Structure formats: structure tokens, C-alpha cells
Amino acid sequence: MTHGSTGNELGEFLRARRGALDPQQVGMPDDGRLRRVPGLRREELAQLAHVSVDYVVRLEQGRTRRVSRPVLDALADALQLAADERDYLFTVADVAPATHARPSARAAVAPQLRQLLDTMYDVPAIVLSRTMDILAWNRGAVDLLTDFEPLQPAHRNLIWLTFLDNDFRALYADWTRAARECVAVLRMEAGRNPDDPQLNALIGELSIRDADFRTWWATHQVRGPRQLTKTYRHPVVGELTLDVQQFTVDTHPDQFLVAYTAEPDSPSYDGLRFLLQWSPTGARGGAADT
């Protein structure tokens, strides 16, 4: 069970999304009643989803867990959930079959994937687990991000570094955006694997040590994998705007290859090329301890 959870992820998620939705956005008229809290009232959600208010109450209080797909679809439509949020809703409601096996701790990276990383001379790349553990990396990733080799195994995690490593944190031109994306990814995975001890240990440490993480975790924002563009402030070459592309590994469904590329003929392309050619540290790629 995830750190700080009541065991009622479904109810907490429904309350969070209901509270985040502007009533006017869904066409609810202003009835003149004072709203004590922002967002939709329970009776308004019930009206939009065509269910009883009592049913919404029971869902939010965790007194009803097994929900039919049509009702979940109606709730998702009423709350105007994005695709990732809809997937998360079905996951925590325990109606969707698992799409992947539970990840093993510090899973080994196949030699063929390790070889692929080493041949990506012009592309910084890392291999991540679903919980964003950094399982392997190439020389370009060291030049762009940090040298992962000296780090403690528990600290070779993209989310841990984003929140708790000052040098890594300073790389982001928009740290808040990057950090909130990390929280949303972690929340999605926590819904899939609520009893994973390694995952819960990470959530627990971040909750204790970072106030922003605690605040954003409570919002129940979720996000699945997608292509991103991030801007980094690199201490050697300055600002780099890079596409961050994530690829699944067919032979290891719980691993992802993440590559950092720049638009051709852009200042970021020239900066990244210079960085990879300059490489003052002589650092090599590597793989996490397994």
C-alpha cells in the first residue's frame, strides 16, 4: 500500500478530480448556493454520471470497490478525465486486468540492450524501469545529466534525483513542470502496484523530505508515458531544448529506453553535439548493480 494512503485510492482519486473540476466547465448552473470547497459537489457528479448521490458517497468513502465498466465510463466522462486518468481510474477500481507483470527490483538489462546504448554515440540514452530506476546509461547520458556510477543504488532513480539532488535539480529550466510530471508518472505506477515495497519506500522518503512532493502527490494527478520536450540548463554548454523519447523494450516490458535528441540545425543541436564531443570527464556508460 502506498505511503500515506488510506487504502482507498479509488475514493481519493474521485474526490481529487471532482475538486479540481470547474462546475461551469461542465455546464452546471450557478444555483446561488455558497460553495464551501472548489469543484463539483457530489450531487452534481452524480447528476452528470447518472448515478445516485449515495453511490458516489459510497465510492468516495471506500464502501464500494467493485464498479462496472459502464459506471466507470460514466464517471470518467463526467469528470472529463484524460486518457491517462481514465486508465488510472480503471486500475484502482480493480476492474482492468494487469497489462504487465509486477516489476522486479533492479531488473537486469539485457546485454543486447547494453550494446545498443554503447553504440549511440551521438544520443544520450538511459534505460528506466517503470518506477524510473536508472538501470543503464551511456556516456552521453553522463555528459548530459550526471555520472550515475558513484551514486548509491537507491539514488539511481530519476524521481529521487529530480527532487533530492541539488545539482540534478538545477539542470531543469522549468523544475516545477518536470517534477510534477515525475509525480504523475509515479502516481500512475503506484496505482498499478500498490504493494510494491521498493516503490512505497521511494514515495515515503520523498513525502518526508520534500514539501512540494507531498502537495502534488495529494492531487492524484496521473500520467502515462509520452514524448516530451524539456529544456536543460547545462553548466558547460548552457540551455538545451531536447526531445525526450521513450521506447518500450519488447523482451523486458517493464523497461524503457529513453533517448535525448535535439532538432537538427538548432542551437540545441549544436550545443549537444559540442557537449558530446568535448566530454571532459572521459566518463563511460554503465549499468546499475543488480
GUMARMI-784643 format. One record per residue (C-alpha): residue number from 1; residue in one letter; z negated, x negated, y. Coordinates in nm, 4 decimals. Last residue first. Example, Ala and Ser with C-alpha at 12.3 -4.5 7.8 and 13.67 -1.06 7.14 Angstrom:
2
+------+-------+----------+----------+----------+
! lovo ! rokol !       pz !       px !       py !
+------+-------+----------+----------+----------+
!    2 !     S !  -0.7140 !  -1.3670 !  -0.1060 !
!    1 !     A !  -0.7800 !  -1.2300 !  -0.4500 !
+------+-------+----------+----------+----------+
END
This chain:
290
+------+-------+----------+----------+----------+
! lovo ! rokol !       pz !       px !       py !
+------+-------+----------+----------+----------+
!  290 !     T !   0.9910 !  -2.1711 !  -0.5971 !
!  289 !     D !   0.9704 !  -2.4071 !  -0.3030 !
!  288 !     A !   1.2242 !  -2.3122 !  -0.0406 !
!  287 !     A !   1.5697 !  -2.4630 !  -0.0412 !
!  286 !     G !   1.7228 !  -2.7348 !   0.1676 !
!  285 !     G !   1.9721 !  -2.8399 !   0.4275 !
!  284 !     R !   1.9579 !  -3.1859 !   0.5745 !
!  283 !     A !   1.8229 !  -3.3170 !   0.9002 !
!  282 !     G !   2.0029 !  -3.6045 !   1.0680 !
!  281 !     T !   1.7821 !  -3.5350 !   1.3652 !
!  280 !     P !   2.0354 !  -3.5966 !   1.6395 !
!  279 !     S !   2.2861 !  -3.3360 !   1.5197 !
!  278 !     W !   2.5676 !  -3.4048 !   1.7694 !
!  277 !     Q !   2.8454 !  -3.2446 !   1.5687 !
!  276 !     L !   2.6543 !  -2.9235 !   1.5004 !
!  275 !     L !   2.5319 !  -2.8971 !   1.8584 !
!  274 !     F !   2.8751 !  -2.9699 !   2.0063 !
!  273 !     R !   3.0336 !  -2.6998 !   1.7924 !
!  272 !     L !   2.7610 !  -2.4539 !   1.8894 !
!  271 !     G !   2.8129 !  -2.5255 !   2.2585 !
!  270 !     D !   3.1904 !  -2.4976 !   2.2360 !
!  269 !     Y !   3.1657 !  -2.1663 !   2.0521 !
!  268 !     S !   2.9003 !  -2.0441 !   2.2965 !
!  267 !     P !   3.1283 !  -2.1273 !   2.5895 !
!  266 !     S !   3.3959 !  -1.9099 !   2.4252 !
!  265 !     D !   3.7208 !  -2.0307 !   2.2700 !
!  264 !     P !   3.6395 !  -1.8618 !   1.9382 !
!  263 !     E !   3.3528 !  -1.6107 !   1.9382 !
!  262 !     A !   3.0450 !  -1.7738 !   1.7906 !
!  261 !     T !   2.9092 !  -1.7712 !   1.4349 !
!  260 !     Y !   2.5683 !  -1.7525 !   1.2675 !
!  259 !     A !   2.5716 !  -1.6741 !   0.8953 !
!  258 !     V !   2.3129 !  -1.4851 !   0.6891 !
!  257 !     L !   2.3445 !  -1.4845 !   0.3093 !
!  256 !     F !   2.1288 !  -1.2099 !   0.1657 !
!  255 !     Q !   1.9057 !  -1.1943 !  -0.1405 !
!  254 !     D !   1.7518 !  -0.8974 !  -0.3221 !
!  253 !     P !   2.0777 !  -0.8093 !  -0.4979 !
!  252 !     H !   2.0985 !  -1.1526 !  -0.6671 !
!  251 !     T !   2.4322 !  -1.1778 !  -0.8523 !
!  250 !     D !   2.6141 !  -0.9763 !  -0.5867 !
!  249 !     V !   2.4688 !  -1.1680 !  -0.2937 !
!  248 !     T !   2.4795 !  -0.9378 !   0.0077 !
!  247 !     F !   2.6252 !  -1.0625 !   0.3325 !
!  246 !     Q !   2.4625 !  -1.0668 !   0.6769 !
!  245 !     Q !   2.6427 !  -1.1578 !   0.9981 !
!  244 !     V !   2.4656 !  -1.2803 !   1.3098 !
!  243 !     D !   2.7228 !  -1.3063 !   1.5878 !
!  242 !     L !   2.6172 !  -1.5676 !   1.8374 !
!  241 !     T !   2.5514 !  -1.5920 !   2.2099 !
!  240 !     L !   2.4365 !  -1.9482 !   2.2808 !
!  239 !     E !   2.2448 !  -2.0485 !   2.5951 !
!  238 !     G !   2.1442 !  -2.4101 !   2.6389 !
!  237 !     V !   2.2850 !  -2.7009 !   2.4402 !
!  236 !     V !   1.9761 !  -2.9049 !   2.3508 !
!  235 !     P !   1.6736 !  -2.6754 !   2.4009 !
!  234 !     H !   1.8638 !  -2.3734 !   2.2643 !
!  233 !     R !   1.8219 !  -2.0476 !   2.4497 !
!  232 !     Y !   1.9529 !  -1.8017 !   2.1892 !
!  231 !     T !   2.1537 !  -1.4841 !   2.2402 !
!  230 !     K !   2.1890 !  -1.2447 !   1.9512 !
!  229 !     T !   2.4762 !  -1.0300 !   1.8291 !
!  228 !     L !   2.4058 !  -0.8203 !   1.5234 !
!  227 !     Q !   2.5842 !  -0.7027 !   1.2114 !
!  226 !     R !   2.3766 !  -0.4577 !   1.0133 !
!  225 !     P !   2.0996 !  -0.4499 !   0.7535 !
!  224 !     G !   1.8651 !  -0.1496 !   0.7616 !
!  223 !     R !   1.6497 !  -0.0356 !   1.0471 !
!  222 !     V !   1.3212 !   0.1540 !   1.0817 !
!  221 !     Q !   1.0992 !   0.2574 !   1.3739 !
!  220 !     H !   0.7609 !   0.3754 !   1.2469 !
!  219 !     T !   0.6029 !   0.3647 !   1.5968 !
!  218 !     A !   0.2782 !   0.2171 !   1.4588 !
!  217 !     W !   0.4507 !  -0.1074 !   1.3657 !
!  216 !     W !   0.5574 !  -0.1478 !   1.7284 !
!  215 !     T !   0.2001 !  -0.1464 !   1.8592 !
!  214 !     R !   0.0562 !  -0.3690 !   1.5884 !
!  213 !     F !   0.3451 !  -0.6162 !   1.6260 !
!  212 !     D !   0.2923 !  -0.6294 !   2.0014 !
!  211 !     A !  -0.0776 !  -0.7014 !   1.9511 !
!  210 !     D !  -0.0130 !  -1.0053 !   1.7323 !
!  209 !     R !  -0.2670 !  -1.1811 !   1.5078 !
!  208 !     I !  -0.4250 !  -0.9029 !   1.3054 !
!  207 !     S !  -0.1131 !  -0.6930 !   1.2543 !
!  206 !     L !   0.0949 !  -1.0045 !   1.1787 !
!  205 !     E !  -0.1515 !  -1.1172 !   0.9130 !
!  204 !     G !  -0.1681 !  -0.7747 !   0.7524 !
!  203 !     I !   0.2070 !  -0.7232 !   0.7513 !
!  202 !     L !   0.2558 !  -1.0605 !   0.5822 !
!  201 !     A !  -0.0158 !  -0.9912 !   0.3236 !
!  200 !     N !   0.1358 !  -0.6495 !   0.2598 !
!  199 !     L !   0.4751 !  -0.8023 !   0.1836 !
!  198 !     Q !   0.3229 !  -1.0561 !  -0.0530 !
!  197 !     P !   0.1200 !  -0.7858 !  -0.2276 !
!  196 !     D !   0.4148 !  -0.5459 !  -0.2822 !
!  195 !     D !   0.2554 !  -0.2026 !  -0.3130 !
!  194 !     P !   0.4597 !  -0.0161 !  -0.0504 !
!  193 !     N !   0.7946 !  -0.1429 !  -0.1833 !
!  192 !     R !   1.0744 !   0.0757 !  -0.0472 !
!  191 !     G !   0.8812 !   0.1994 !   0.2548 !
!  190 !     A !   0.7626 !  -0.1544 !   0.3245 !
!  189 !     E !   1.1268 !  -0.2626 !   0.3262 !
!  188 !     M !   1.2132 !  -0.0195 !   0.6033 !
!  187 !     R !   0.9032 !  -0.1196 !   0.8004 !
!  186 !     L !   1.0031 !  -0.4867 !   0.7718 !
!  185 !     V !   1.3507 !  -0.4166 !   0.9082 !
!  184 !     A !   1.2045 !  -0.2172 !   1.1983 !
!  183 !     V !   0.9517 !  -0.4902 !   1.2749 !
!  182 !     C !   1.2241 !  -0.7550 !   1.2818 !
!  181 !     E !   1.4371 !  -0.5417 !   1.5152 !
!  180 !     R !   1.1349 !  -0.5115 !   1.7440 !
!  179 !     A !   1.1030 !  -0.8907 !   1.7488 !
!  178 !     A !   1.4683 !  -0.9456 !   1.8379 !
!  177 !     R !   1.4571 !  -0.6938 !   2.1220 !
!  176 !     T !   1.1328 !  -0.8320 !   2.2600 !
!  175 !     W !   1.2498 !  -1.1920 !   2.2323 !
!  174 !     D !   1.5536 !  -1.1430 !   2.4520 !
!  173 !     A !   1.6767 !  -1.4991 !   2.5157 !
!  172 !     Y !   1.5327 !  -1.5890 !   2.1775 !
!  171 !     L !   1.4660 !  -1.9584 !   2.1116 !
!  170 !     A !   1.1177 !  -1.9375 !   2.2672 !
!  169 !     R !   0.9880 !  -1.7507 !   1.9622 !
!  168 !     F !   1.0861 !  -2.0407 !   1.7406 !
!  167 !     D !   0.8915 !  -2.2837 !   1.9575 !
!  166 !     N !   0.5897 !  -2.0526 !   1.9781 !
!  165 !     D !   0.5678 !  -1.9813 !   1.6037 !
!  164 !     L !   0.3720 !  -1.6586 !   1.5429 !
!  163 !     F !   0.6011 !  -1.3650 !   1.6135 !
!  162 !     T !   0.9534 !  -1.4837 !   1.5357 !
!  161 !     L !   0.8274 !  -1.7381 !   1.2823 !
!  160 !     W !   0.6445 !  -1.4749 !   1.0790 !
!  159 !     I !   0.9481 !  -1.2464 !   1.0973 !
!  158 !     L !   1.1934 !  -1.5131 !   0.9801 !
!  157 !     N !   0.9711 !  -1.6242 !   0.6948 !
!  156 !     R !   0.9150 !  -1.9842 !   0.5946 !
!  155 !     H !   0.5517 !  -1.9589 !   0.7046 !
!  154 !     A !   0.4185 !  -1.8726 !   0.3588 !
!  153 !     P !   0.5959 !  -2.1801 !   0.2181 !
!  152 !     Q !   0.4192 !  -2.4082 !   0.4696 !
!  151 !     L !   0.6725 !  -2.5556 !   0.7077 !
!  150 !     P !   0.7915 !  -2.9164 !   0.6781 !
!  149 !     E !   1.1289 !  -2.8139 !   0.5242 !
!  148 !     F !   1.2174 !  -2.5335 !   0.7645 !
!  147 !     D !   1.3597 !  -2.7608 !   1.0325 !
!  146 !     T !   1.4269 !  -2.5219 !   1.3176 !
!  145 !     L !   1.6855 !  -2.2765 !   1.4513 !
!  144 !     L !   2.0238 !  -2.4203 !   1.5486 !
!  143 !     D !   2.0105 !  -2.7748 !   1.4116 !
!  142 !     V !   1.8178 !  -2.6685 !   1.1008 !
!  141 !     A !   2.0574 !  -2.3790 !   1.0457 !
!  140 !     G !   2.3497 !  -2.6212 !   1.0730 !
!  139 !     R !   2.1983 !  -2.8455 !   0.8065 !
!  138 !     N !   2.1923 !  -2.5639 !   0.5530 !
!  137 !     W !   1.9238 !  -2.3169 !   0.4556 !
!  136 !     A !   1.7506 !  -2.1725 !   0.1525 !
!  135 !     L !   1.4875 !  -1.9097 !   0.0648 !
!  134 !     I !   1.3878 !  -1.8035 !   0.4148 !
!  133 !     D !   1.1613 !  -1.5044 !   0.3493 !
!  132 !     M !   1.3044 !  -1.2056 !   0.5349 !
!  131 !     T !   1.1283 !  -0.9353 !   0.3304 !
!  130 !     R !   1.4625 !  -0.8522 !   0.1692 !
!  129 !     S !   1.5002 !  -1.2199 !   0.0822 !
!  128 !     L !   1.6967 !  -1.4486 !   0.3097 !
!  127 !     V !   1.9559 !  -1.7209 !   0.2548 !
!  126 !     I !   2.0378 !  -1.9264 !   0.5621 !
!  125 !     A !   2.3524 !  -2.0265 !   0.7495 !
!  124 !     P !   2.4661 !  -2.2387 !   1.0434 !
!  123 !     V !   2.8463 !  -2.2448 !   1.0323 !
!  122 !     D !   3.0597 !  -2.5529 !   1.0958 !
!  121 !     Y !   2.9632 !  -2.7495 !   0.7848 !
!  120 !     M !   2.9513 !  -2.4513 !   0.5503 !
!  119 !     T !   2.9882 !  -2.6731 !   0.2409 !
!  118 !     D !   2.6124 !  -2.7093 !   0.1904 !
!  117 !     L !   2.5597 !  -2.3339 !   0.2017 !
!  116 !     L !   2.8210 !  -2.2792 !  -0.0686 !
!  115 !     Q !   2.6507 !  -2.5360 !  -0.2910 !
!  114 !     R !   2.3166 !  -2.3535 !  -0.2597 !
!  113 !     L !   2.4972 !  -2.0326 !  -0.3505 !
!  112 !     Q !   2.6381 !  -2.1986 !  -0.6626 !
!  111 !     P !   2.2973 !  -2.3438 !  -0.7475 !
!  110 !     A !   2.1458 !  -1.9917 !  -0.7499 !
!  109 !     V !   1.8575 !  -1.9406 !  -0.5088 !
!  108 !     A !   1.5161 !  -1.8941 !  -0.6702 !
!  107 !     A !   1.3031 !  -1.5962 !  -0.5744 !
!  106 !     R !   1.0035 !  -1.6696 !  -0.3545 !
!  105 !     A !   0.8063 !  -1.3706 !  -0.4871 !
!  104 !     S !   1.0113 !  -1.1317 !  -0.6960 !
!  103 !     P !   1.1830 !  -0.8395 !  -0.5303 !
!  102 !     R !   1.1391 !  -0.4937 !  -0.6795 !
!  101 !     A !   1.4677 !  -0.3925 !  -0.8353 !
!  100 !     H !   1.7318 !  -0.2255 !  -0.6282 !
!   99 !     T !   1.8536 !   0.1183 !  -0.5335 !
!   98 !     A !   1.5313 !   0.2976 !  -0.6241 !
!   97 !     P !   1.5904 !   0.6660 !  -0.6836 !
!   96 !     A !   1.5543 !   0.8928 !  -0.3819 !
!   95 !     V !   1.2986 !   1.1743 !  -0.3918 !
!   94 !     D !   0.9801 !   0.9822 !  -0.3191 !
!   93 !     A !   0.9308 !   1.1179 !   0.0326 !
!   92 !     V !   0.8938 !   0.7572 !   0.1466 !
!   91 !     T !   1.2489 !   0.6787 !   0.0354 !
!   90 !     F !   1.4126 !   0.9968 !   0.1622 !
!   89 !     L !   1.2673 !   0.9411 !   0.5077 !
!   88 !     Y !   1.3701 !   0.5744 !   0.5017 !
!   87 !     D !   1.7303 !   0.6667 !   0.4271 !
!   86 !     R !   1.7253 !   0.9170 !   0.7143 !
!   85 !     E !   1.5833 !   0.6522 !   0.9478 !
!   84 !     D !   1.8599 !   0.4105 !   0.8537 !
!   83 !     A !   2.1273 !   0.6765 !   0.9104 !
!   82 !     A !   1.9858 !   0.7823 !   1.2474 !
!   81 !     L !   1.7455 !   1.0735 !   1.2593 !
!   80 !     Q !   1.8145 !   1.3666 !   1.4887 !
!   79 !     L !   1.4658 !   1.5098 !   1.4240 !
!   78 !     A !   1.6107 !   1.8498 !   1.3364 !
!   77 !     D !   1.8827 !   1.6906 !   1.1253 !
!   76 !     A !   1.6310 !   1.4793 !   0.9340 !
!   75 !     L !   1.4068 !   1.7822 !   0.8814 !
!   74 !     A !   1.6982 !   1.9875 !   0.7496 !
!   73 !     D !   1.8115 !   1.7049 !   0.5224 !
!   72 !     L !   1.4560 !   1.6711 !   0.3931 !
!   71 !     V !   1.4455 !   2.0448 !   0.3227 !
!   70 !     P !   1.7788 !   2.0322 !   0.1400 !
!   69 !     R !   1.6610 !   1.7275 !  -0.0608 !
!   68 !     S !   1.3504 !   1.8992 !  -0.1909 !
!   67 !     V !   1.0110 !   1.7593 !  -0.0997 !
!   66 !     R !   0.7483 !   1.6120 !  -0.3274 !
!   65 !     R !   0.4660 !   1.4869 !  -0.1101 !
!   64 !     T !   0.2728 !   1.7903 !   0.0151 !
!   63 !     R !  -0.0888 !   1.7523 !   0.1274 !
!   62 !     G !  -0.0007 !   1.4376 !   0.3191 !
!   61 !     Q !  -0.1248 !   1.5681 !   0.6524 !
!   60 !     E !   0.2232 !   1.5571 !   0.8049 !
!   59 !     L !   0.3759 !   1.7422 !   0.5113 !
!   58 !     R !   0.1011 !   2.0036 !   0.5046 !
!   57 !     V !   0.1388 !   2.0659 !   0.8781 !
!   56 !     V !   0.5180 !   2.0958 !   0.8470 !
!   55 !     Y !   0.4705 !   2.3486 !   0.5664 !
!   54 !     D !   0.2196 !   2.5446 !   0.7730 !
!   53 !     V !   0.4724 !   2.5639 !   1.0572 !
!   52 !     S !   0.7155 !   2.7282 !   0.8173 !
!   51 !     V !   1.0629 !   2.5912 !   0.7554 !
!   50 !     H !   1.3938 !   2.6476 !   0.9340 !
!   49 !     A !   1.4318 !   2.2819 !   1.0421 !
!   48 !     L !   1.4625 !   2.3657 !   1.4122 !
!   47 !     Q !   1.1846 !   2.6249 !   1.4010 !
!   46 !     A !   0.9526 !   2.3993 !   1.2021 !
!   45 !     L !   1.0155 !   2.1161 !   1.4476 !
!   44 !     E !   0.9321 !   2.3508 !   1.7340 !
!   43 !     E !   0.6169 !   2.4731 !   1.5581 !
!   42 !     R !   0.5014 !   2.1151 !   1.5111 !
!   41 !     R !   0.5440 !   2.0419 !   1.8801 !
!   40 !     L !   0.8242 !   1.8116 !   1.9798 !
!   39 !     G !   0.7649 !   1.5002 !   2.1864 !
!   38 !     P !   0.5036 !   1.3898 !   2.4338 !
!   37 !     V !   0.1349 !   1.4851 !   2.3969 !
!   36 !     R !  -0.0762 !   1.7524 !   2.5642 !
!   35 !     R !   0.2323 !   1.9548 !   2.6526 !
!   34 !     L !   0.1408 !   2.2201 !   2.9050 !
!   33 !     R !   0.3038 !   2.5531 !   2.8274 !
!   32 !     G !   0.5748 !   2.6653 !   3.0698 !
!   31 !     D !   0.8138 !   2.7691 !   2.7960 !
!   30 !     D !   1.0599 !   2.4886 !   2.8693 !
!   29 !     P !   1.3496 !   2.5607 !   2.6368 !
!   28 !     M !   1.4161 !   2.3515 !   2.3252 !
!   27 !     G !   1.7725 !   2.2226 !   2.3269 !
!   26 !     V !   1.7325 !   1.9195 !   2.1042 !
!   25 !     Q !   1.7353 !   1.6688 !   2.3903 !
!   24 !     Q !   1.5174 !   1.9029 !   2.5966 !
!   23 !     P !   1.2372 !   1.8570 !   2.3444 !
!   22 !     D !   1.2564 !   1.4753 !   2.3845 !
!   21 !     L !   1.1974 !   1.3173 !   2.0439 !
!   20 !     A !   0.9481 !   1.0314 !   2.0061 !
!   19 !     G !   0.6547 !   1.2479 !   1.9005 !
!   18 !     R !   0.8550 !   1.4115 !   1.6234 !
!   17 !     R !   0.9652 !   1.0679 !   1.5026 !
!   16 !     A !   0.6082 !   0.9407 !   1.4904 !
!   15 !     R !   0.4711 !   1.2577 !   1.3325 !
!   14 !     L !   0.7406 !   1.2579 !   1.0629 !
!   13 !     F !   0.6825 !   0.8884 !   0.9902 !
!   12 !     E !   0.3079 !   0.9313 !   0.9613 !
!   11 !     G !   0.3493 !   1.2270 !   0.7277 !
!   10 !     L !   0.5897 !   1.0405 !   0.4993 !
!    9 !     E !   0.3877 !   0.7184 !   0.5065 !
!    8 !     N !   0.0735 !   0.8976 !   0.3890 !
!    7 !     G !  -0.1096 !   0.6227 !   0.2030 !
!    6 !     T !  -0.3337 !   0.5800 !   0.5041 !
!    5 !     S !  -0.1578 !   0.2595 !   0.6004 !
!    4 !     G !  -0.3218 !  -0.0217 !   0.7955 !
!    3 !     H !  -0.1674 !  -0.2856 !   0.5696 !
!    2 !     T !   0.0965 !  -0.1452 !   0.3374 !
!    1 !     M !   0.0000 !   0.0000 !   0.0000 !
+------+-------+----------+----------+----------+
END
